[in-house]
Amino acid sequence: MKREYKIVLLTYLIMQLSSPVGVPFTYYLLNGLGFSGKDLESRSLSLWLLFSFSAALIVTLYCLRREMRFRSQKAASFPVSAFWASAGVFLALFGQLAAARIEMLFGVEPGSENTREIIGMIEKAPAIFLVAAVFGPILEEVVFRKIIFGTCMQRLGFFPSALISSLFFSAAHMEFEHLLLYTAIGFAFCYVYRKTNRILVPIFSHVSMNVIAILSQLDPKIFSMF
């Protein structure tokens, strides 16, 4: 694995594990600056998430700056990539729906606690929309599709590589009762990445899917707060 990929993976891991330290630090920082109120704890969490995801994204883009300058000879053309970028949204939504139906057969209730928490944070701090809909999907596609899936594909076939990548992707969401659901979504993004060899394709699909999911559950009045 490339040195740059290792740095990106380490950065992503640190970001994921940083909240227990970063949120209290942000809380005491805001408190010291004179901020107070019952929403101070949620504001501290939102501010730290915005900072940590932004920092991780900057490090990731810096590490991959050389690769972004060149187009792979195996990369699909723009029309083909545009088709699969759009198709990826529907494949992921279909996979999510099918997986949810299967989960219900095993007594797993529909709905994501993770999504509900994100919606709650956006309602209190609308800037978190950028984290959930843009920064997060970009980081996840680079980590789970470009690095993990791409590295596995050098030695394994599509299915084993997609399975490994998708299981890590699912575990990162910390909702193990929805393991099948997130794995199905991960497979969809692996598939469109494999079809095009352009990481921007699953990024577009993932961002679009998250935007749709968030906007469908948000009160439209929330955006008047920007």
C-alpha positions in Angstrom: 0.0 0.0 0.0 1.2 3.5 -0.9 2.6 5.7 1.9 0.0 8.3 1.1 -2.8 5.8 1.5 -1.5 4.8 4.9 -1.5 8.5 6.0 -5.1 8.9 4.7 -6.2 5.8 6.6 -4.5 6.9 9.8 -6.0 10.4 9.4 -9.5 8.9 9.0 -9.1 6.6 12.0 -7.9 9.5 14.2 -10.8 11.6 13.1 -13.3 8.8 13.9 -11.8 8.4 17.4 -11.2 12.0 18.2 -14.6 13.1 19.6 -14.1 11.9 23.2 -11.1 14.3 23.4 -12.1 17.0 20.9 -15.7 17.6 22.0 -14.7 18.3 25.7 -11.9 20.5 24.5 -14.3 22.5 22.3 -16.8 22.7 25.1 -14.3 24.2 27.5 -13.0 26.5 24.7 -16.5 27.9 24.0 -17.3 28.2 27.7 -14.0 30.1 28.2 -15.0 32.5 25.4 -18.3 33.3 27.2 -20.7 31.0 25.4 -23.2 29.2 27.5 -26.7 27.7 27.4 -28.3 24.3 27.4 -27.3 23.8 23.7 -23.6 24.3 24.5 -22.8 20.5 24.5 -24.5 19.9 21.2 -22.8 23.0 19.7 -19.5 21.7 20.9 -20.1 18.3 19.2 -21.2 20.0 16.0 -18.2 22.4 15.9 -15.8 19.6 16.5 -17.3 17.4 13.8 -17.1 20.3 11.4 -13.5 20.9 12.3 -12.3 17.3 12.4 -14.0 16.3 9.1 -12.7 19.5 7.4 -9.1 18.8 8.6 -9.3 15.2 7.5 -10.5 16.1 4.1 -7.7 18.7 3.7 -5.1 16.1 4.6 -6.7 13.5 2.3 -6.8 15.9 -0.7 -3.2 16.9 0.0 -2.0 13.3 0.1 -3.8 12.5 -3.2 -2.9 15.7 -5.0 -0.5 14.0 -7.4 -3.0 11.3 -8.3 -5.7 13.9 -9.1 -3.5 15.4 -11.7 -3.5 12.4 -14.0 -6.3 10.5 -15.6 -6.0 6.7 -15.6 -6.0 5.1 -19.1 -8.6 2.7 -17.8 -10.9 5.5 -16.7 -14.3 5.7 -18.4 -15.3 8.6 -20.6 -17.3 11.5 -19.2 -20.6 10.4 -20.7 -20.2 6.8 -19.3 -19.0 8.2 -16.0 -22.0 10.5 -15.8 -24.4 7.6 -16.5 -22.9 5.4 -13.7 -22.7 8.4 -11.3 -26.5 8.7 -11.7 -27.1 5.0 -11.8 -25.1 4.6 -8.6 -27.7 6.6 -6.7 -30.5 4.3 -7.8 -28.4 1.2 -7.2 -27.6 2.3 -3.7 -31.3 3.2 -2.9 -32.5 -0.1 -4.4 -29.9 -2.0 -2.4 -30.9 -0.2 0.8 -34.5 -0.9 0.2 -33.9 -4.6 -0.5 -31.6 -5.0 2.5 -34.1 -3.2 4.8 -36.8 -5.7 3.7 -34.6 -8.6 4.5 -33.6 -7.1 7.9 -37.3 -6.7 8.8 -37.7 -10.5 8.3 -35.2 -10.9 11.1 -37.0 -8.5 13.4 -34.8 -5.5 12.7 -36.8 -2.3 12.8 -36.5 0.1 9.9 -34.9 3.5 10.4 -31.4 4.6 11.3 -30.5 6.0 14.7 -27.4 7.4 13.1 -29.5 9.3 10.6 -31.8 10.6 13.3 -28.9 11.9 15.3 -27.5 13.6 12.2 -30.8 15.3 11.5 -31.0 16.5 15.1 -27.5 18.0 14.9 -28.3 19.7 11.6 -31.4 21.2 13.1 -29.3 22.8 15.9 -26.3 23.6 13.7 -27.1 23.7 9.9 -23.4 23.7 9.0 -23.3 20.0 9.9 -25.2 19.5 6.6 -21.8 19.9 4.9 -20.3 17.2 7.1 -23.1 14.7 6.5 -23.8 15.4 2.9 -20.4 16.4 1.4 -17.3 15.9 3.6 -18.3 12.6 5.0 -19.1 10.9 1.7 -15.9 12.2 0.0 -13.8 10.8 2.9 -15.7 7.5 2.9 -15.3 6.9 -0.8 -11.6 7.6 -0.8 -11.1 5.4 2.2 -13.4 2.5 1.5 -13.6 2.5 -2.2 -10.4 4.0 -3.6 -8.0 2.7 -0.9 -9.5 -0.5 0.6 -11.4 -1.8 -2.3 -8.8 -0.6 -4.8 -6.0 -2.3 -2.9 -7.9 -5.5 -2.5 -8.7 -5.6 -6.2 -5.0 -5.9 -6.9 -5.0 -9.4 -5.4 -8.6 -10.5 -5.2 -11.6 -10.5 -7.5 -14.5 -8.0 -7.4 -16.8 -9.8 -4.9 -14.2 -10.5 -2.1 -12.8 -7.0 -2.5 -16.3 -5.4 -2.5 -17.3 -7.5 0.5 -14.2 -6.5 2.6 -14.6 -2.8 1.7 -18.4 -2.8 2.3 -18.1 -4.6 5.7 -15.5 -2.0 6.9 -17.8 0.7 5.5 -20.7 -0.8 7.5 -18.7 -1.1 10.7 -17.7 2.5 10.5 -21.3 3.6 10.9 -21.5 1.7 14.2 -25.0 0.4 13.5 -24.4 -3.3 13.5 -28.1 -4.2 13.4 -28.0 -2.6 9.9 -24.9 -4.4 8.8 -26.6 -5.8 5.7 -28.1 -2.5 4.7 -24.8 -0.6 4.8 -23.0 -3.5 3.1 -25.5 -3.4 0.2 -24.9 0.3 -0.2 -21.2 -0.2 -0.2 -21.5 -2.9 -2.9 -23.4 -0.4 -5.1 -20.6 2.2 -4.8 -17.9 -0.4 -5.4 -19.7 -1.5 -8.5 -19.9 1.9 -10.1 -16.3 2.6 -9.2 -15.2 -0.6 -10.8 -17.2 0.2 -13.9 -15.6 3.6 -14.4 -12.3 3.6 -12.5 -13.1 7.2 -11.4 -13.5 7.8 -7.7 -15.5 10.9 -8.5 -18.3 8.6 -9.7 -19.1 6.9 -6.4 -18.4 10.2 -4.6 -21.2 11.9 -6.7 -23.5 8.9 -6.1 -22.8 8.9 -2.3 -23.2 12.7 -1.9 -26.4 12.7 -3.9 -27.9 9.8 -1.9 -27.0 11.6 1.4 -28.5 14.9 0.2 -31.7 13.1 -0.7 -31.9 11.3 2.6 -31.2 14.4 4.7 -33.5 16.8 2.8 -36.4 14.3 2.9 -36.3 14.4 6.7 -35.4 18.0 7.4 -37.8 20.9 8.0 -37.3 23.3 5.0 -37.3 26.2 7.5 -34.0 25.0 8.8 -32.1 26.4 5.8 -33.3 30.0 6.7 -30.7 29.8 9.5 -27.7 29.8 7.1 
